[in-house]
Amino acid sequence: MAIYGIGAFYEEDVSDEFIRANIVGAGWSVRDAPELHQFVRSLKVGDIVYIKAFPPGSREIIVKAIGVIADDAIVDDQNSNGIVSCGRNVRWVSTRQFALPQPIEKNNVRANTLYEEFHPLVQRQILARLVR
C-alpha cells in the first residue's frame, strides 16, 4: 500500500466530478502523457489516493478528498463520460476538504499531476483522516 497525491485541474477543477464518479485519473491522452497513463495503471488495489491542489505561490496543500483504489479496472474516456482518459475506480473515505501547511522539503513535487507521497508529516495527516 502506498499514498498518492493526484491533481484534478484540467483547464477547470474536476474534483467534484472525480468524487461523484468515484474515480481518479489523468485527463491527457496517452499520446500526450504516456507516463501518466502508465503511472495510473500501476496503482494497486488498496493504495490510498488523495485529490490535492497546490496553487502557484501557495504555502498550503489543499486536500479535497481521500480514497482507496477499489479494483483492478482501468477507466477510460468512454466509461468515465470523458472525465479522464485513464483512471481508476476509488472508494472515497473522506470528502471533507482541509489544508495542510506545505512541509519543508528538498524535492517539491506538489505541482505534479500525480506523485507518490513520501513526506512523513503529510502521510500522517492523510492516514489520520482515513481511519476516522
C-alpha positions in Angstrom: 0.0 0.0 0.0 1.2 3.5 -0.9 -0.2 7.0 -0.7 -0.5 9.1 -3.8 -1.5 12.8 -4.4 -3.4 13.5 -7.6 -4.4 16.8 -9.1 -7.8 17.3 -10.6 -7.4 20.6 -12.6 -7.8 20.0 -16.3 -8.5 23.6 -17.5 -11.1 23.5 -14.8 -11.4 21.8 -11.4 -12.9 18.4 -11.8 -12.6 17.3 -8.2 -16.3 17.1 -7.7 -16.7 15.0 -10.9 -14.0 12.6 -9.6 -15.9 12.3 -6.3 -19.3 11.9 -7.9 -18.0 9.3 -10.4 -15.8 7.5 -7.8 -12.7 7.8 -10.0 -9.2 9.5 -10.2 -7.1 9.7 -13.3 -5.3 11.7 -16.0 -7.1 13.9 -18.4 -4.4 13.9 -21.1 -4.4 11.4 -23.9 -1.9 8.6 -23.9 -0.2 10.3 -26.9 0.3 13.5 -24.8 1.1 11.9 -21.5 2.1 8.2 -21.8 4.0 8.3 -18.4 0.9 9.4 -16.6 -1.2 6.6 -18.2 1.5 4.1 -17.1 1.5 5.6 -13.6 -2.3 5.4 -13.2 -2.2 1.8 -14.5 0.5 0.9 -11.9 -1.8 1.8 -8.9 -2.8 -1.2 -6.8 -6.0 -2.1 -5.1 -5.8 -0.7 -1.6 -3.5 2.2 -2.5 -4.6 5.4 -0.9 -5.2 8.4 -3.1 -5.9 12.0 -2.2 -7.2 14.7 -4.5 -4.9 17.7 -4.0 -4.5 21.3 -5.1 -1.3 23.3 -4.7 -1.9 26.7 -6.4 1.3 28.6 -7.5 2.6 30.7 -4.7 0.6 28.8 -2.1 2.1 27.6 1.2 -0.7 25.1 1.7 -1.7 21.8 0.2 -5.4 21.6 -0.2 -6.7 18.1 0.3 -10.2 17.7 -1.3 -10.9 14.0 -0.8 -9.2 10.8 0.4 -10.0 7.4 -1.0 -8.8 3.9 -1.7 -8.2 2.2 -5.1 -11.2 -0.1 -5.3 -10.4 -2.6 -8.0 -8.1 -3.5 -10.9 -10.3 -1.9 -13.6 -8.9 0.8 -15.8 -11.3 3.6 -16.5 -11.1 5.4 -19.9 -12.9 8.2 -21.8 -15.9 6.0 -22.6 -16.6 4.6 -19.2 -15.9 7.9 -17.3 -18.1 10.2 -19.5 -14.9 11.9 -20.7 -13.8 12.9 -17.2 -10.4 11.0 -17.5 -8.6 9.3 -20.4 -7.0 6.8 -18.0 -8.3 6.4 -14.5 -9.1 4.1 -11.6 -12.2 3.4 -9.5 -12.0 4.8 -6.0 -14.0 4.3 -2.8 -14.0 7.7 -1.2 -13.5 7.5 2.6 -13.4 11.3 3.2 -14.6 14.1 1.1 -14.1 16.8 3.8 -11.7 19.4 2.4 -8.8 20.6 4.6 -5.5 22.4 4.2 -2.0 21.2 5.3 0.9 23.6 5.6 3.5 22.8 2.9 6.2 20.8 4.6 9.8 21.8 4.4 11.2 19.5 1.7 14.0 19.4 -0.8 12.1 17.5 -3.6 8.9 19.5 -4.1 6.6 17.5 -6.3 3.4 19.3 -5.2 2.7 20.9 -8.6 2.9 17.5 -10.4 -0.3 15.9 -11.5 0.4 12.6 -9.8 3.1 11.6 -7.3 3.7 9.1 -4.5 3.6 10.8 -1.2 6.8 10.2 0.8 6.7 13.1 3.3 6.0 11.6 6.7 4.1 14.6 8.0 1.7 14.6 5.0 1.4 10.8 5.3 0.4 11.0 8.9 -2.2 13.7 8.2 -3.7 11.6 5.4 -3.8 8.4 7.4 -5.3 10.2 10.4 -8.3 11.3 8.4 -8.5 7.9 6.7 -9.3 6.0 9.9 -11.8 8.4 11.4 
